[in-house]
Amino acid sequence: MGDNNKAKSVIELQHLTLGYDDRILFNDVNINFQVGGFTALLGRNGTGKSTLLRSIVKLIKPLSGDVLIGGHSVKNMSTRDIAAQISFVSTEEIKIPNLKVFDVVGLGRAPYTNWIGRLDRKDKDMVYQSLDMVGMLDFADKSVDKLSDGERQRVMISRALAQDTPIILLDEPTAFLDLPNKYEISLLLRRLAHEKNKTIIFSSHDLNISLELCDTLVLIEGGDVHYGTTDSLVEEGHIQRLFKNTQLFFDKKNMTIKLKTK
């Protein structure tokens, strides 16, 4: 599943088996995710993409195997310990009316605030820095329910940045965005991974974007899991088998491999 350097691994899946009482999603998976890597989880609905993300943050218990964060099993980590290592952006929207952007992003500081959740100067500075990184600083006092889908997604990424973790996991971060916003958000995430040295893993159905922008891919289908670079997965035929109704073509201008739907 790829040539992994364990010395640089920040997340390790060790013989991981996920599923439910009557169904196994995948079995005995071993993957090491690297520091600063930008990775997409690809697969059809119900194959286990979201389940995998949730198992990493200990929201779902694996049937067997383990997840290690920085060499430590999540089984032995408290919720607060995990929150100091991983920011998780789910598909659930914040629906509190009139909640300001600053306040939403400030929720990311929860692992570091005092028992009443009050933000000190350092916390507030981190909130403003996080908003600035995603281009939303001018929206700090705006109500979240007045934002566009793309703006709201930037706010959620900003909240993850304010949490100041080495790992960011995102469940379908571009699912409800138009094409320009899909690219903008994906480019933003890649830049954060490479420039801020964060390990970013996200589930997606955006095949072209994932193939163009990601360092590595995880392909999940019918209990089979394959991990590696786009080139290696194309060469081994895994992408072609997963997306049988698509064809690959080489973009000479941008020197990239893309998928084209038939």
N, C-alpha and C positions, 0 to 999 in steps of 0.2 A: 504493500500500500504506500509506496513512495519511499525515498531514501531520507530518513528522519535523523536529525542530530539530537539525541536525547539531552545533551548538555544545554541546548537552547530551547527545549520544549517547555511550554508553560501549561499546557493541558495534555494529559495523557489518558487515553481510553485503554483500559487493560481488560481484555477478554470480556468486553461489555456485551451483555444480552439484554435487549429491551423488548417489552411487549406487555400483554395483559394475560389474564388467566386462560383465555381461550384462543390466544393468538400471539405468536412471536413475530415481532417486526424485523429484527435481525439478530444474529447470534455470533458471539465470540469475535467482536470487532476490536482491533488494536490500531490506534492512530495516535501520533504525537503531533500536536499543533505547535508551530514555532512562534517565538516572540516576533512581533511586528508583521505577522502574516495576515493576508486578506483572503478569506476563504468563504466560498458559497456552498451551501447544502442544496443539492438539486435532486428532485424526484417528484413523482406524481403525488397527488393528494393521498394521505393515509399511509404513506410509506415509512414515516417515523421522523421526519425533519424536526417538527416542533417538539416531539417527545425527546429527541436527542438533546436539543437545547435545554429543555426543562430538567433533564437528568443531570446536566452539568452543574446547574445551580441548585440541585437537590430538591426540586419541586416534584420530581417523579423518582421513585426508587427502582433501580434496575432489577431485573430478575436474577442476574448474576454478574460478576465482574465488578469493576471499580472505575471511578473517575478520580484522577489526581490533579490537583491544582498546585503548581509550584512544588511538586513532590509530595504533597499532603493529600490524603484521601478525604473526599468531601463527606464521607460517612462520619469523620471525626471533627468536622468543622462546624462551628455554630453559624446561625443565620447571619450574625454580625461579621464573623470572619469571612464568610463568602461574599458579603456585600462590600467588604474592603478590597476584594480581589476581582469581582465580576459585576459589571453593570448589565442589566437585562432589559431590553426594550421589547415589550410584548405587543401584540396586535390590539390590545385593549386600549380604548381611548379614555382620557380623563374627561369626565362629563360634569364637573362641578361648575355651575354657571358663574360667570364674572371672575373666575380665578385668573390672576395676572400671570403673564409669561414668567416674570421674575420668581413668583411663588412656586410655579411648577418646577422650574429648574432648581430652585432652592431645596426641593424635596430630595434631590440627589445628594445633599450634604447630610442626610439623616444618620449615616453611620458614624459621623464625626461630631455631631452637635451634643449639647448637654441633655439632660433628661426631659427638659421641656421643649426641646427642639429649636431653641433660639439660635439664630445665625449670628456669629461674631464677625468682626471685620474681615478676617481671613476667609470665612465662608462666603461672605458677600463678594469679595474680590474674585473668588473662584467662580461664582455664578456669572459675574460680568465677563470674565475671561472666556468662559464656556459659551456664552451667548455671542461673543465677538468671533470666536472660532468658526461658528456656523452662520455668521452673517445676520444675526438676529438681535444685535445689541440695541438697535433703535426701537425694538418691539417690546422692551422689558416691561413697560407699564401698560401694554395692550392686553385686553382680555383674550384668553385662549380661544373662546368660542367665536371670536371674530376673525380668526385666522383661516387662511386657505389650507387645504390638505398638505401641500408641500411645506408651508410655513410651520404647520403643527408638527410635522415629522421632524423638521429641524430643531424644534423646541425639545422634542423627546430625545433626540441625539444629544442636544446640549445638556439635558438633565443627566444623561449617562456620563458625559464628560465632566460635569460638576462632581460626580461621584468619585472621580479621580482614581479609576481602577486600571490595572494593566490589561484587562480583558473586557471586551464589549461583545455581547451576544444580541442579535436582533432577529425577531421572528417576522418574516415578510415585511421588511421596512418600506418597500416601494409598491406594495400590492394595490393601493388605491390611487396611485399617482399617474398623471399623464406622462407621456414619453420623455419630454424635456426634463421634468422633475425627477423621473426615475434615474436619468443619467446624472443629473446634478447631485442627487443624494448619494448615488453610488460612487461618484468621483470624490465627493466629500469624505466618505468613509474610507476609501482607498488612501486618500491624502493623510487622514488621521492615523491610519495604520503605519504608513511608511515614514511620515514626518514625526509623529509622536511615539513611534515604536510600540503601538498598541496591537494586541492580537484581536482581530475582529472577525467574527464568524456570523453569517446570516443565512437564513433560509430564503429561497427565492424560486420563482417560476420564470424569471427574466433571463432566458438562456443566452441571448446575444451579449447582454451586458455582463453576465457572469463570465462568459468565455473571454471577453475582451479585457476585463479589468482585474480579475482575480489572480492571485498568485497560485492558489491551489483550489481544487474542487473536491467535494464529497458527493459521490453519486450513489443514491439509494434506490434499489428496485427489487421487489420480490424477495427480500431477505438478503440480497447481495449488497455489499458496501465496498466501493472502490474510492481510493484517495490518491491524489497526485496532482501534478501540473496539467494544464489543458493539453499540452503537447503529448505528454505521456499517456493520458487517458484516450486521446484520439488514436495514437499509435497502437495502443492495445485493443482498440475497437469497442471500449466500454461506452463511450458517448453515442456511437452509432447504434449500439444495441438498446440503450435506454430510450433514445429518441428515434424510433424506427420510421416515423413519418417525416423525418427531416433529412436534409443533406448538408454536408460540410462544404464550404468554399473558402478559398484563400484570398484575403483582401490584400492585394499587392501594395496598394497605396499606404495602408497603415501597418502592413506586415503582421496581420493578425488572422487567426482562424475564427470563422463564424459559423453559426447554424442558420440555414435558410429553410423555412417551412415549405414543403411541397404543396 
